[in-house]
Amino acid sequence: SQQGEEDPQALSIQEGENATMNCSYKTSINNLQWYRQNSGRGLVHLILIRSNEREKHSGRLRVTLDTSKKSSSLLITASRAADTASYFCATERYDYKLSFGAGTTVTVRA
Amino acid sequence: EAGVVQSPRYKIIEKKQPVAFWCNPISGHNTLYWYRQNLGQGPELLIRYENEEAVDDSQLPKDRFSAERLKGVDSTLKIQPAELGDSAVYLCASSLPFRLAGDLSYNEQFFGPGTRLTVL
């Protein structure tokens, strides 16, 4: 069973716009991670936010975490065609097990 | 540095046939994972190895699935016999031992490109 649920399932935006996707989870976590998967490729780790952090930035990525609501958001600013991919949130429990959501498919139109 | 290597990249078999997937982790990564990713879903853990020991195989369907990591380096995942519902992408990942950061630790997993299995 999958711990996280991403919303929306799919997102289509114009190049240069921002893309926001959300993740909700059910149990207590050690950290939450976001991964990107290009079509037919493996997953690439993007960013990690620990359970005692509320916001984190990495380049054009901004992640927030609200442990009281058991939710996280990933913002991609100034999107590019190369950002077209599926994005997955993954929660790591205190037993170090990683559980992935079903993902958000992002399409960036030129 | 080479990433996680998996082979084959694609495999098409008929149901009831056996199939095997191979994974070579990043050098020095003693933790190895096998995941299954169904279409439109995120990966789900099948088995985790610490060196040659399977420390979590609770999600591995043991009636038809088996895995081994004999020398604690590369690993093989086998399905025998395959069923239609086994069609999926099988991902291998590896990581270093858990790193400590203050009182919280995490492990970053590096994924291979996966093997896409189609069972006809």
gemmi code that builds the backbone of each chain (N, CA, C; Angstrom):
import gemmi

chains = {
    "A": [
        ("SER", (0.853, -1.183, 0.000), (0.000, 0.000, 0.000), (0.885, 1.228, 0.000)),
        ("GLN", (0.385, 2.354, -0.572), (1.174, 3.541, -0.711), (0.813, 4.522, 0.394)),
        ("GLN", (1.813, 5.128, 0.978), (1.643, 6.027, 2.112), (1.192, 7.394, 1.653)),
        ("GLY", (1.790, 7.883, 0.557), (1.517, 9.252, 0.149), (0.540, 9.323, -1.008)),
        ("GLU", (-0.151, 10.440, -1.069), (-1.040, 10.695, -2.191), (-0.716, 12.063, -2.751)),
        ("GLU", (-0.455, 12.137, -4.045), (-0.147, 13.412, -4.676), (-1.408, 14.009, -5.301)),
        ("ASP", (-1.399, 15.295, -5.339), (-2.512, 16.042, -5.930), (-1.925, 17.266, -6.622)),
        ("PRO", (-2.261, 17.575, -7.890), (-3.157, 16.790, -8.739), (-2.457, 15.565, -9.331)),
        ("GLN", (-3.213, 14.725, -10.006), (-2.622, 13.576, -10.682), (-1.846, 14.017, -11.909)),
        ("ALA", (-2.338, 15.076, -12.554), (-1.680, 15.584, -13.755), (-1.784, 17.097, -13.780)),
        ("LEU", (-0.778, 17.722, -14.394), (-0.682, 19.173, -14.419), (-0.066, 19.583, -15.747)),
        ("SER", (-0.701, 20.546, -16.438), (-0.158, 21.040, -17.695), (0.001, 22.556, -17.586)),
        ("ILE", (1.217, 23.034, -17.813), (1.489, 24.457, -17.664), (2.306, 24.968, -18.847)),
        ("GLN", (2.321, 26.283, -18.983), (3.112, 26.938, -20.024), (4.523, 27.141, -19.486)),
        ("GLU", (5.490, 27.049, -20.391), (6.881, 27.307, -20.014), (6.987, 28.678, -19.348)),
        ("GLY", (7.724, 28.727, -18.250), (7.878, 29.984, -17.516), (6.936, 30.110, -16.330)),
        ("GLU", (5.840, 29.346, -16.352), (4.905, 29.380, -15.225), (5.441, 28.516, -14.080)),
        ("ASN", (4.803, 28.703, -12.920), (5.153, 27.889, -11.763), (4.258, 26.655, -11.703)),
        ("ALA", (4.807, 25.575, -11.166), (4.029, 24.342, -10.985), (4.022, 23.985, -9.511)),
        ("THR", (2.849, 23.732, -8.977), (2.728, 23.349, -7.577), (2.010, 22.008, -7.468)),
        ("MET", (2.561, 21.124, -6.694), (1.913, 19.843, -6.450), (1.980, 19.539, -4.949)),
        ("ASN", (1.003, 18.793, -4.488), (0.867, 18.526, -3.067), (0.937, 17.043, -2.771)),
        ("CYS", (1.321, 16.750, -1.540), (1.444, 15.369, -1.105), (0.867, 15.258, 0.297)),
        ("SER", (0.015, 14.279, 0.507), (-0.493, 14.026, 1.853), (-0.091, 12.613, 2.257)),
        ("TYR", (0.142, 12.420, 3.546), (0.564, 11.119, 4.025), (-0.169, 10.789, 5.313)),
        ("LYS", (0.036, 9.573, 5.822), (-0.830, 9.097, 6.896), (-0.143, 8.915, 8.242)),
        ("THR", (1.124, 8.495, 8.233), (1.759, 8.159, 9.510), (2.907, 9.107, 9.811)),
        ("SER", (3.439, 9.044, 11.013), (4.587, 9.869, 11.392), (5.789, 9.516, 10.527)),
        ("ILE", (6.591, 10.531, 10.233), (7.711, 10.318, 9.331), (9.008, 10.875, 9.902)),
        ("ASN", (10.123, 10.370, 9.361), (11.463, 10.869, 9.677), (11.779, 12.036, 8.732)),
        ("ASN", (11.449, 11.859, 7.474), (11.640, 12.916, 6.479), (10.735, 12.643, 5.290)),
        ("LEU", (10.644, 13.624, 4.401), (9.863, 13.486, 3.179), (10.760, 13.887, 2.020)),
        ("GLN", (10.727, 13.109, 0.964), (11.612, 13.353, -0.176), (10.775, 13.479, -1.443)),
        ("TRP", (11.283, 14.255, -2.373), (10.656, 14.372, -3.685), (11.615, 13.825, -4.734)),
        ("TYR", (11.032, 13.046, -5.667), (11.793, 12.448, -6.755), (11.157, 12.840, -8.083)),
        ("ARG", (11.977, 12.851, -9.119), (11.495, 13.068, -10.482), (11.788, 11.823, -11.312)),
        ("GLN", (10.858, 11.503, -12.196), (11.046, 10.363, -13.096), (10.668, 10.797, -14.504)),
        ("ASN", (11.667, 10.816, -15.375), (11.403, 11.084, -16.777), (10.927, 9.792, -17.429)),
        ("SER", (10.214, 9.930, -18.512), (9.592, 8.787, -19.174), (10.623, 7.703, -19.464)),
        ("GLY", (10.346, 6.497, -18.965), (11.225, 5.373, -19.243), (12.542, 5.383, -18.501)),
        ("ARG", (12.662, 6.252, -17.515), (13.920, 6.352, -16.779), (13.713, 6.038, -15.299)),
        ("GLY", (14.814, 5.923, -14.582), (14.739, 5.713, -13.140), (14.411, 6.997, -12.407)),
        ("LEU", (14.263, 6.896, -11.107), (13.931, 8.056, -10.291), (15.192, 8.811, -9.900)),
        ("VAL", (15.081, 10.134, -9.876), (16.180, 10.995, -9.463), (15.751, 11.770, -8.228)),
        ("HIS", (16.582, 11.718, -7.198), (16.285, 12.413, -5.953), (16.407, 13.922, -6.166)),
        ("LEU", (15.385, 14.676, -5.762), (15.397, 16.125, -5.943), (15.732, 16.868, -4.655)),
        ("ILE", (15.002, 16.550, -3.608), (15.140, 17.337, -2.384), (14.553, 16.554, -1.220)),
        ("LEU", (15.113, 16.770, -0.052), (14.656, 16.110, 1.172), (14.354, 17.167, 2.217)),
        ("ILE", (13.274, 16.993, 2.940), (12.954, 17.882, 4.048), (12.715, 17.028, 5.284)),
        ("ARG", (13.383, 17.385, 6.374), (13.272, 16.597, 7.594), (11.996, 16.955, 8.346)),
        ("SER", (11.619, 16.102, 9.255), (10.353, 16.300, 9.973), (10.376, 17.546, 10.859)),
        ("ASN", (11.572, 18.054, 11.215), (11.643, 19.264, 12.057), (11.871, 20.528, 11.225)),
        ("GLU", (11.772, 20.405, 9.906), (11.909, 21.554, 9.014), (10.552, 21.918, 8.432)),
        ("ARG", (10.399, 23.171, 8.071), (9.113, 23.619, 7.518), (9.224, 24.019, 6.053)),
        ("GLU", (10.403, 24.460, 5.642), (10.565, 24.894, 4.259), (12.023, 24.683, 3.852)),
        ("LYS", (12.176, 24.360, 2.557), (13.531, 24.148, 2.052), (13.578, 24.549, 0.588)),
        ("HIS", (14.716, 25.100, 0.166), (14.875, 25.536, -1.214), (16.070, 24.823, -1.828)),
        ("SER", (15.959, 24.564, -3.128), (17.079, 24.046, -3.890), (16.904, 24.509, -5.330)),
        ("GLY", (17.685, 25.519, -5.729), (17.540, 26.062, -7.069), (16.132, 26.587, -7.304)),
        ("ARG", (15.456, 26.047, -8.310), (14.080, 26.482, -8.613), (13.029, 25.698, -7.844)),
        ("LEU", (13.461, 24.865, -6.927), (12.529, 24.043, -6.150), (12.323, 24.627, -4.761)),
        ("ARG", (11.068, 24.587, -4.315), (10.749, 24.983, -2.946), (9.810, 23.933, -2.374)),
        ("VAL", (10.194, 23.392, -1.246), (9.391, 22.360, -0.591), (8.935, 22.880, 0.767)),
        ("THR", (7.691, 22.613, 1.099), (7.183, 22.911, 2.430), (6.689, 21.628, 3.068)),
        ("LEU", (6.681, 21.617, 4.382), (6.205, 20.452, 5.131), (5.390, 20.936, 6.317)),
        ("ASP", (4.204, 20.419, 6.453), (3.340, 20.716, 7.593), (3.023, 19.387, 8.274)),
        ("THR", (3.752, 19.061, 9.324), (3.568, 17.768, 9.970), (2.240, 17.681, 10.716)),
        ("SER", (1.693, 18.831, 11.110), (0.397, 18.790, 11.800), (-0.714, 18.383, 10.840)),
        ("LYS", (-0.568, 18.759, 9.582), (-1.563, 18.387, 8.566), (-1.105, 17.177, 7.762)),
        ("LYS", (0.081, 16.684, 8.054), (0.649, 15.556, 7.304), (0.592, 15.847, 5.804)),
        ("SER", (1.177, 16.980, 5.425), (1.154, 17.345, 4.013), (2.432, 18.093, 3.637)),
        ("SER", (2.739, 18.034, 2.341), (3.907, 18.716, 1.794), (3.535, 19.268, 0.435)),
        ("SER", (4.268, 20.295, 0.019), (4.072, 20.810, -1.331), (5.425, 21.002, -1.991)),
        ("LEU", (5.427, 20.826, -3.305), (6.616, 21.063, -4.119), (6.263, 22.138, -5.135)),
        ("LEU", (7.040, 23.196, -5.150), (6.861, 24.286, -6.106), (8.061, 24.310, -7.034)),
        ("ILE", (7.794, 24.297, -8.329), (8.846, 24.464, -9.329), (8.606, 25.830, -9.963)),
        ("THR", (9.546, 26.730, -9.815), (9.369, 28.069, -10.376), (9.969, 28.149, -11.778)),
        ("ALA", (9.424, 29.073, -12.572), (9.942, 29.336, -13.919), (10.178, 28.035, -14.680)),
        ("SER", (9.126, 27.272, -14.870), (9.263, 25.931, -15.438), (9.850, 25.956, -16.846)),
        ("ARG", (10.496, 24.841, -17.169), (11.128, 24.660, -18.472), (10.610, 23.371, -19.086)),
        ("ALA", (10.782, 23.230, -20.390), (10.347, 22.001, -21.055), (11.001, 20.778, -20.427)),
        ("ALA", (12.228, 20.928, -19.975), (12.954, 19.797, -19.370), (12.368, 19.362, -18.031)),
        ("ASP", (11.473, 20.174, -17.469), (10.824, 19.789, -16.209), (9.678, 18.807, -16.434)),
        ("THR", (9.322, 18.569, -17.695), (8.279, 17.587, -17.995), (8.689, 16.223, -17.476)),
        ("ALA", (7.903, 15.686, -16.559), (8.251, 14.432, -15.890), (7.135, 14.073, -14.913)),
        ("SER", (7.299, 12.936, -14.258), (6.427, 12.585, -13.129), (7.177, 12.869, -11.845)),
        ("TYR", (6.478, 13.431, -10.876), (7.081, 13.806, -9.604), (6.421, 12.991, -8.495)),
        ("PHE", (7.251, 12.389, -7.664), (6.761, 11.522, -6.597), (7.235, 12.048, -5.243)),
        ("CYS", (6.335, 12.045, -4.289), (6.779, 12.268, -2.921), (6.997, 10.902, -2.280)),
        ("ALA", (7.933, 10.841, -1.386), (8.253, 9.595, -0.695), (8.500, 9.916, 0.770)),
        ("THR", (7.821, 9.216, 1.631), (8.000, 9.437, 3.060), (8.904, 8.349, 3.631)),
        ("GLU", (9.832, 8.779, 4.442), (10.714, 7.829, 5.098), (10.301, 7.735, 6.554)),
        ("ARG", (9.962, 6.533, 6.983), (9.548, 6.310, 8.366), (10.771, 6.119, 9.247)),
        ("TYR", (10.533, 6.016, 10.507), (11.642, 5.865, 11.441), (12.311, 4.497, 11.341)),
        ("ASP", (11.708, 3.573, 10.591), (12.396, 2.310, 10.301), (13.135, 2.401, 8.970)),
        ("TYR", (13.244, 3.633, 8.432), (14.004, 3.936, 7.209), (13.358, 3.383, 5.952)),
        ("LYS", (12.116, 2.926, 6.067), (11.437, 2.415, 4.875), (10.869, 3.592, 4.094)),
        ("LEU", (11.073, 3.586, 2.783), (10.612, 4.659, 1.902), (9.313, 4.236, 1.229)),
        ("SER", (8.263, 5.065, 1.376), (6.977, 4.774, 0.752), (6.612, 5.888, -0.210)),
        ("PHE", (6.327, 5.515, -1.447), (6.066, 6.488, -2.504), (4.571, 6.682, -2.730)),
        ("GLY", (4.227, 7.882, -3.168), (2.880, 8.150, -3.639), (2.750, 7.754, -5.102)),
        ("ALA", (1.574, 8.013, -5.668), (1.296, 7.618, -7.055), (1.837, 8.614, -8.069)),
        ("GLY", (2.234, 9.795, -7.622), (2.901, 10.734, -8.506), (2.000, 11.754, -9.162)),
        ("THR", (2.603, 12.855, -9.559), (1.948, 13.896, -10.357), (2.693, 14.002, -11.674)),
        ("THR", (1.953, 13.891, -12.778), (2.572, 14.021, -14.100), (2.495, 15.474, -14.531)),
        ("VAL", (3.663, 16.062, -14.753), (3.743, 17.473, -15.136), (4.154, 17.575, -16.595)),
        ("THR", (3.388, 18.346, -17.353), (3.719, 18.610, -18.754), (3.937, 20.107, -18.903)),
        ("VAL", (5.102, 20.486, -19.387), (5.422, 21.889, -19.606), (5.372, 22.158, -21.103)),
        ("ARG", (4.462, 23.024, -21.520), (4.260, 23.325, -22.931), (5.157, 24.482, -23.344)),
        ("ALA", (5.786, 24.316, -24.502), (6.692, 25.376, -24.994), (5.897, 26.576, -25.512)),
    ],
    "B": [
        ("GLU", (31.476, 8.681, -11.831), (31.103, 7.447, -11.102), (29.883, 6.833, -11.781)),
        ("ALA", (29.940, 5.519, -12.023), (28.814, 4.847, -12.659), (27.660, 4.780, -11.689)),
        ("GLY", (26.454, 4.863, -12.237), (25.254, 4.747, -11.420), (24.869, 3.300, -11.247)),
        ("VAL", (23.654, 3.085, -10.786), (23.119, 1.730, -10.634), (22.834, 1.174, -12.026)),
        ("VAL", (23.342, -0.020, -12.275), (23.183, -0.644, -13.586), (22.177, -1.781, -13.481)),
        ("GLN", (21.243, -1.806, -14.418), (20.260, -2.889, -14.459), (20.214, -3.483, -15.867)),
        ("SER", (19.972, -4.770, -15.912), (19.750, -5.410, -17.210), (18.809, -6.597, -17.035)),
        ("PRO", (18.028, -6.930, -18.081), (17.908, -6.153, -19.312), (17.065, -4.909, -19.075)),
        ("ARG", (16.979, -4.030, -20.036), (16.121, -2.847, -19.901), (14.667, -3.192, -20.203)),
        ("TYR", (14.485, -4.148, -21.109), (13.139, -4.568, -21.489), (13.106, -6.089, -21.600)),
        ("LYS", (11.958, -6.660, -21.214), (11.797, -8.103, -21.315), (10.335, -8.404, -21.592)),
        ("ILE", (10.109, -9.201, -22.636), (8.762, -9.649, -22.964), (8.749, -11.163, -22.892)),
        ("ILE", (7.856, -11.699, -22.089), (7.767, -13.160, -21.949), (6.304, -13.575, -21.945)),
        ("GLU", (6.091, -14.853, -22.141), (4.740, -15.389, -22.030), (4.510, -15.829, -20.585)),
        ("LYS", (3.254, -15.801, -20.176), (2.937, -16.210, -18.806), (3.405, -17.634, -18.573)),
        ("LYS", (3.731, -17.882, -17.316), (4.243, -19.160, -16.830), (5.728, -19.359, -17.123)),
        ("GLN", (6.343, -18.453, -17.882), (7.784, -18.543, -18.129), (8.535, -17.922, -16.953)),
        ("PRO", (9.789, -18.324, -16.744), (10.613, -17.675, -15.719), (11.294, -16.441, -16.298)),
        ("VAL", (11.681, -15.527, -15.404), (12.408, -14.338, -15.844), (13.328, -13.896, -14.707)),
        ("ALA", (14.444, -13.305, -15.065), (15.397, -12.836, -14.055), (15.891, -11.450, -14.420)),
        ("PHE", (16.090, -10.639, -13.391), (16.599, -9.281, -13.555), (17.892, -9.164, -12.752)),
        ("TRP", (18.807, -8.378, -13.296), (20.105, -8.232, -12.649), (20.362, -6.780, -12.291)),
        ("CYS", (21.030, -6.567, -11.173), (21.338, -5.214, -10.724), (22.754, -5.150, -10.172)),
        ("ASN", (23.480, -4.132, -10.583), (24.796, -3.856, -10.017), (24.739, -2.487, -9.356)),
        ("PRO", (24.857, -2.418, -8.043), (24.706, -1.135, -7.347), (25.939, -0.258, -7.511)),
        ("ILE", (25.834, 0.946, -7.024), (26.970, 1.865, -7.014), (28.039, 1.293, -6.077)),
        ("SER", (29.282, 1.385, -6.514), (30.379, 0.826, -5.735), (30.402, 1.397, -4.319)),
        ("GLY", (30.486, 0.506, -3.351), (30.529, 0.943, -1.959), (29.180, 1.033, -1.280)),
        ("HIS", (28.109, 0.910, -2.036), (26.769, 0.938, -1.442), (26.425, -0.446, -0.922)),
        ("ASN", (26.324, -0.563, 0.396), (26.068, -1.886, 0.947), (24.571, -2.189, 1.053)),
        ("THR", (23.738, -1.201, 0.854), (22.284, -1.423, 0.924), (21.709, -1.438, -0.482)),
        ("LEU", (20.934, -2.469, -0.782), (20.352, -2.629, -2.118), (18.867, -2.905, -1.976)),
        ("TYR", (18.085, -2.308, -2.859), (16.628, -2.421, -2.817), (16.117, -2.871, -4.179)),
        ("TRP", (15.069, -3.676, -4.156), (14.288, -3.965, -5.357), (12.881, -3.409, -5.143)),
        ("TYR", (12.418, -2.642, -6.136), (11.076, -2.086, -6.121), (10.314, -2.570, -7.358)),
        ("ARG", (9.010, -2.612, -7.253), (8.148, -2.825, -8.411), (7.293, -1.587, -8.590)),
        ("GLN", (7.216, -1.116, -9.840), (6.408, 0.059, -10.147), (5.365, -0.318, -11.196)),
        ("ASN", (4.115, -0.360, -10.771), (3.032, -0.615, -11.704), (2.700, 0.662, -12.462)),
        ("LEU", (2.090, 0.509, -13.610), (1.772, 1.647, -14.479), (0.932, 2.680, -13.728)),
        ("GLY", (1.375, 3.909, -13.737), (0.627, 4.990, -13.101), (0.748, 5.031, -11.590)),
        ("GLN", (1.648, 4.256, -11.034), (1.831, 4.199, -9.584), (3.277, 4.514, -9.212)),
        ("GLY", (3.507, 4.750, -7.926), (4.861, 4.909, -7.440), (5.482, 3.551, -7.155)),
        ("PRO", (6.790, 3.514, -6.966), (7.454, 2.241, -6.661), (7.018, 1.694, -5.309)),
        ("GLU", (6.987, 0.371, -5.224), (6.704, -0.312, -3.957), (7.856, -1.253, -3.659)),
        ("LEU", (8.332, -1.204, -2.429), (9.485, -2.005, -2.049), (9.152, -3.496, -2.051)),
        ("LEU", (10.024, -4.282, -2.673), (9.900, -5.738, -2.632), (10.838, -6.324, -1.585)),
        ("ILE", (12.088, -5.873, -1.600), (13.078, -6.452, -0.709), (14.222, -5.471, -0.516)),
        ("ARG", (14.805, -5.504, 0.678), (15.969, -4.665, 0.978), (17.089, -5.540, 1.523)),
        ("TYR", (18.278, -5.346, 1.017), (19.462, -6.070, 1.478), (20.409, -5.127, 2.206)),
        ("GLU", (20.985, -5.625, 3.277), (22.139, -4.992, 3.899), (23.286, -5.983, 3.683)),
        ("ASN", (24.214, -5.605, 2.814), (25.233, -6.553, 2.345), (24.522, -7.772, 1.745)),
        ("GLU", (24.830, -8.974, 2.190), (24.192, -10.142, 1.571), (22.929, -10.583, 2.318)),
        ("GLU", (22.563, -9.872, 3.374), (21.417, -10.278, 4.178), (20.145, -9.531, 3.762)),
        ("ALA", (19.080, -10.292, 3.506), (17.778, -9.693, 3.215), (17.142, -9.278, 4.536)),
        ("VAL", (17.132, -7.967, 4.817), (16.655, -7.501, 6.117), (15.173, -7.140, 6.100)),
        ("ASP", (14.589, -6.995, 4.912), (13.162, -6.715, 4.802), (12.662, -7.321, 3.500)),
        ("ASP", (12.006, -8.455, 3.603), (11.404, -9.080, 2.415), (9.920, -9.305, 2.639)),
        ("SER", (9.337, -8.498, 3.513), (7.939, -8.690, 3.884), (6.977, -8.476, 2.719)),
        ("GLN", (7.393, -7.688, 1.713), (6.527, -7.403, 0.575), (6.817, -8.284, -0.624)),
        ("LEU", (7.735, -9.202, -0.498), (8.101, -10.065, -1.628), (7.148, -11.259, -1.687)),
        ("PRO", (6.435, -11.437, -2.810), (5.537, -12.609, -2.942), (6.380, -13.872, -3.068)),
        ("LYS", (6.554, -14.555, -1.976), (7.557, -15.616, -1.933), (7.157, -16.889, -2.669)),
        ("ASP", (5.905, -16.975, -3.085), (5.513, -18.177, -3.819), (6.131, -18.207, -5.209)),
        ("ARG", (6.384, -17.031, -5.770), (6.914, -17.008, -7.132), (8.145, -16.115, -7.298)),
        ("PHE", (8.392, -15.265, -6.333), (9.518, -14.340, -6.426), (10.658, -14.819, -5.524)),
        ("SER", (11.884, -14.640, -6.013), (13.056, -14.904, -5.183), (14.144, -13.895, -5.541)),
        ("ALA", (15.022, -13.660, -4.606), (16.116, -12.718, -4.852), (17.352, -13.236, -4.146)),
        ("GLU", (18.492, -12.832, -4.685), (19.735, -13.193, -4.024), (20.778, -12.105, -4.220)),
        ("ARG", (21.682, -12.048, -3.261), (22.806, -11.109, -3.328), (23.967, -11.820, -2.650)),
        ("LEU", (24.488, -12.808, -3.341), (25.385, -13.775, -2.733), (26.657, -13.171, -2.164)),
        ("LYS", (27.283, -12.259, -2.872), (28.558, -11.709, -2.403), (28.404, -10.293, -1.869)),
        ("GLY", (27.161, -9.878, -1.666), (26.925, -8.560, -1.101), (27.161, -7.423, -2.082)),
        ("VAL", (27.235, -7.739, -3.381), (27.428, -6.684, -4.365), (26.228, -6.682, -5.321)),
        ("ASP", (26.353, -7.384, -6.468), (25.231, -7.388, -7.398), (24.150, -8.347, -6.921)),
        ("SER", (22.963, -8.181, -7.517), (21.797, -8.926, -7.051), (20.961, -9.377, -8.238)),
        ("THR", (20.230, -10.466, -8.050), (19.315, -10.981, -9.061), (17.936, -11.153, -8.448)),
        ("LEU", (16.922, -10.716, -9.169), (15.524, -10.909, -8.787), (14.892, -11.841, -9.818)),
        ("LYS", (14.245, -12.888, -9.338), (13.665, -13.876, -10.247), (12.165, -14.028, -10.003)),
        ("ILE", (11.453, -14.279, -11.091), (10.030, -14.600, -11.006), (9.821, -15.927, -11.730)),
        ("GLN", (9.222, -16.871, -11.041), (8.978, -18.173, -11.657), (7.778, -18.850, -10.992)),
        ("PRO", (6.680, -19.058, -11.699), (6.437, -18.619, -13.073), (5.820, -17.224, -13.092)),
        ("ALA", (6.010, -16.517, -14.191), (5.454, -15.168, -14.297), (3.961, -15.232, -14.596)),
        ("GLU", (3.231, -14.252, -14.064), (1.803, -14.106, -14.317), (1.555, -12.770, -15.007)),
        ("LEU", (0.373, -12.653, -15.605), (0.036, -11.426, -16.336), (0.185, -10.189, -15.448)),
        ("GLY", (-0.211, -10.326, -14.189), (-0.166, -9.196, -13.261), (1.232, -8.781, -12.850)),
        ("ASP", (2.239, -9.530, -13.279), (3.622, -9.160, -12.948), (4.179, -8.112, -13.894)),
        ("SER", (3.433, -7.779, -14.953), (3.887, -6.747, -15.872), (4.049, -5.435, -15.114)),
        ("ALA", (5.252, -4.896, -15.144), (5.576, -3.699, -14.370), (7.014, -3.316, -14.698)),
        ("VAL", (7.465, -2.221, -14.105), (8.881, -1.859, -14.154), (9.507, -2.269, -12.830)),
        ("TYR", (10.609, -2.983, -12.905), (11.312, -3.430, -11.702), (12.561, -2.553, -11.545)),
        ("LEU", (12.585, -1.838, -10.436), (13.648, -0.871, -10.176), (14.576, -1.390, -9.098)),
        ("CYS", (15.849, -1.151, -9.298), (16.851, -1.448, -8.284), (17.412, -0.121, -7.779)),
        ("ALA", (17.680, -0.056, -6.519), (18.274, 1.148, -5.930), (19.345, 0.732, -4.932)),
        ("SER", (20.269, 1.640, -4.666), (21.290, 1.349, -3.657), (21.563, 2.594, -2.841)),
        ("SER", (22.125, 2.393, -1.674), (22.451, 3.518, -0.801), (23.617, 3.150, 0.098)),
        ("LEU", (24.260, 4.205, 0.607), (25.307, 4.025, 1.601), (24.670, 3.674, 2.942)),
        ("PRO", (25.456, 3.296, 3.891), (24.899, 3.151, 5.243), (24.280, 4.473, 5.686)),
        ("PHE", (23.309, 4.399, 6.545), (22.588, 5.599, 6.956), (23.531, 6.644, 7.531)),
        ("ARG", (23.392, 7.855, 7.052), (24.224, 8.955, 7.529), (23.539, 9.638, 8.701)),
        ("LEU", (24.341, 10.097, 9.589), (23.805, 10.770, 10.758), (23.870, 12.270, 10.558)),
        ("ALA", (22.793, 12.943, 10.876), (22.784, 14.397, 10.826), (22.089, 14.868, 12.081)),
        ("GLY", (22.836, 15.215, 13.076), (22.244, 15.556, 14.356), (21.585, 14.320, 14.934)),
        ("ASP", (20.359, 14.469, 15.375), (19.669, 13.309, 15.939), (18.740, 12.676, 14.912)),
        ("LEU", (18.854, 13.090, 13.649), (18.030, 12.504, 12.601), (18.946, 11.945, 11.525)),
        ("SER", (18.605, 10.820, 10.990), (19.430, 10.235, 9.938), (18.547, 9.922, 8.742)),
        ("TYR", (19.120, 9.843, 7.599), (18.365, 9.439, 6.422), (19.322, 8.771, 5.458)),
        ("ASN", (18.747, 8.010, 4.532), (19.566, 7.418, 3.487), (19.045, 7.852, 2.135)),
        ("GLU", (19.956, 8.344, 1.306), (19.570, 8.744, -0.048), (19.726, 7.548, -0.961)),
        ("GLN", (18.656, 7.201, -1.628), (18.670, 6.053, -2.520), (18.895, 6.516, -3.957)),
        ("PHE", (19.745, 5.770, -4.663), (20.046, 6.048, -6.062), (19.439, 4.920, -6.892)),
        ("PHE", (18.628, 5.299, -7.854), (17.876, 4.317, -8.625), (18.516, 4.024, -9.972)),
        ("GLY", (18.379, 2.771, -10.410), (18.735, 2.398, -11.755), (17.598, 2.728, -12.715)),
        ("PRO", (17.814, 2.505, -14.022), (16.806, 2.853, -15.025), (15.616, 1.908, -15.051)),
        ("GLY", (15.763, 0.742, -14.424), (14.648, -0.197, -14.351), (14.622, -1.192, -15.497)),
        ("THR", (13.894, -2.276, -15.274), (13.606, -3.268, -16.313), (12.096, -3.294, -16.513)),
        ("ARG", (11.674, -3.015, -17.729), (10.236, -3.052, -18.023), (9.866, -4.457, -18.466)),
        ("LEU", (9.048, -5.123, -17.645), (8.609, -6.486, -17.934), (7.201, -6.479, -18.484)),
        ("THR", (7.018, -7.152, -19.606), (5.692, -7.366, -20.175), (5.429, -8.857, -20.224)),
        ("VAL", (4.358, -9.286, -19.570), (3.976, -10.696, -19.564), (2.743, -10.857, -20.441)),
        ("LEU", (2.858, -11.682, -21.483), (1.754, -11.863, -22.450), (0.942, -13.121, -22.153)),
    ],
}
model = gemmi.Model(1)
for chain_id, residues in chains.items():
    chain = gemmi.Chain(chain_id)
    for i, (resn, *xyz) in enumerate(residues, 1):
        res = gemmi.Residue()
        res.name, res.seqid = resn, gemmi.SeqId(i, " ")
        for name, pos in zip(("N", "CA", "C"), xyz):
            atom = gemmi.Atom()
            atom.name, atom.element = name, gemmi.Element(name[0])
            atom.pos, atom.b_iso = gemmi.Position(*pos), 0.0
            res.add_atom(atom)
        chain.add_residue(res)
    model.add_chain(chain)
structure = gemmi.Structure()
structure.add_model(model)
structure.setup_entities()
